[in-house]
Amino acid sequence: MDTHHPTTEPMQLTARCARWAVATTIALSSAACAVAPAPAPQRAATPINASAGKTWDAVIDIFAERNIPIRNMERASGFIATEPLDVALTDGEKWADCGGTIGVRFGATRAAYNVLVRGDSTHATVRVTVLWSRSNAAEGCTTRGVWEPQFEALVKARAEGTASGA
């Protein structure tokens, strides 16, 4: 019987322990350098001088023009949710903070849009929230508060009849 098993050789065992210690140190150092996303800015809904119906139609039209698939919508509650979509990394970096490591921040690569329209026959509000994510990250991202007000402004202009393009 061979008494020199490969996993019990003193030199191999020492080398394996050293590799494990180095790998563990690198992994823990990387985790310690990770930076969480910044907190999301709080925003109020955008007021619109148009009916809730016109505002709702404006949201649907803009999503259709941009080929954004709607997953769920319920006009009575004013809620619209889209399917998650890929986002260009250059845009994702402008629109969301997904944390990072020292000196490097990550942007989103996916987004799911939620819209809430409230109002009556003369006035409405619209509030957009985006669930930003990064395809290879376990944690979500936070918005930079850029995309949402831009979309709301477009809905406002469309519903109030001051703009026709997306």
N, C-alpha and C positions, 0 to 999 in steps of 0.2 A: 504494500500500500504506500502510495506517495504521500509523504507528510508535508510537502510544499504545495499547498493549495494556493492558487493565484490571488485570492482575496486575503490570505493571511501572511503573505510574504511581507516582512517588515518594510522594505523599501517601497513596494507597490502600495501598501496601506498608508504609508506616510505621504506619498505623492498624491494619492486619492484624497486624503484629508486636507492637504494643502490646496488642491484644486477646489474642493468643496468650500474651504474657508475663503478663498479668493472670490469665488462665485457668489457666496452669501454676502460678503462685504460689498461687492459691486451692486448686488440687488438691493441691499438695505440702503446703500448710499443713494442710489437712483430714487428709491421711494422717499427718502428723506428730502431730496431736492425737488420733488414734485410740488407744483404750485396749483392750488385749487382755483377754479374759476371765480371771477369776481361776482359779488351778489348782483342780482338783476335790479335795474332801476324800477321804481314804482311809477306807474302812469295811470292817469284817469282815462276814461273813454273819450273819444272825440265827438263833440256835439255837431250835429248836422241839421241844417235848415231845410229839411225835406222829410217826407213821411218815412215811416219804418219800411213800408212797401217799396218805395223807390230806393232806399238804402240797401235793402235786401237784394233787389234786382241788380244794383250796381256791383255788389260783392260777387254775385253769381256770374255776371257778365265778365268781370275782370278775371275771375278764375278760369272761365271758359276761354277767354282770349289768350291766357298764359298756359293753357293746357294743363292746369292743375286739377287732378282728379279729386272729386269730392267723395269721401267715405260715408259721411253721415250728415244729413241736414234735416232740420225740423223748423219750419217757418213759424209755427205757433210759439216756440220757445226762443226763436231767434238765433239758434245755434247751428253753426256749420263747422265740420271738421274734415280735413283732407287726409288723403293717404300720405304716409311718409315718402318724401322725395329726395333724390340726390341733389346736392348743392355743389356748385363749383367751389373748389377750395379757396380761390381768391375772393369769392363772395362770402363764403363761410367765415373767413378771417375777419371781414369787415363787420359781419352781422352777429357773430357769437364768440364767446370766450369759453374754450373747453379746457382751461387750465394749461399746464405745460411743465417744463422743467426750467431750471435757472437759465435765463436769457432767451428762452424759446417759448412762445405762446402758440397754442393750437386753435385752429378754427373748426367750425362745424363742417360736416360732409353730408348731413341729412337734416331734413326739416319736416315737421308736420304742423300745419297751420290750423288754428282754431279762431273762429270769428263769432262774436256775439253782437247781434243787432237788437236794440231796444228802442221803443218809441211809440208814437201814435200817428194820427193822420196829418200832423203838421211838423213835428220835430222828432229826431231820432238821435241815437248815439251808436257808435261802432267801436268795438274794442277787439284788437287782434292780439293774440298771444301765439308764440311759436315755440314748439318743443324742439329745440336744437339738439343734435347729437353728433357724435363722431363714431364712425363705423367700427373702429378698433378700440373703443374705450368703454369701460363698464359703466362709468358715470355719465350723466347728462351734462349739457353745457348751459351756460346762461346767456341771455340775450345782451347785446350791447345797446339795445334800444334804438336801433337805426332802421331796420326793415319795417317794423310795426307801424311807426308814425308815418312813414312814407306811403305804405299801403292805405292807411286810414285817410291820409290826405287825398289820395287818388279816389277812394270811395266817396269822400265828401264832395270833391269836385264833380264827379260823375253824377251823384245823386242830386246835387243842387243845380245841375245843368250848366256848370261852368267849364267842363272839359269833356271831350268825347273819346280821347285816346287813352290807351293803357301805358 
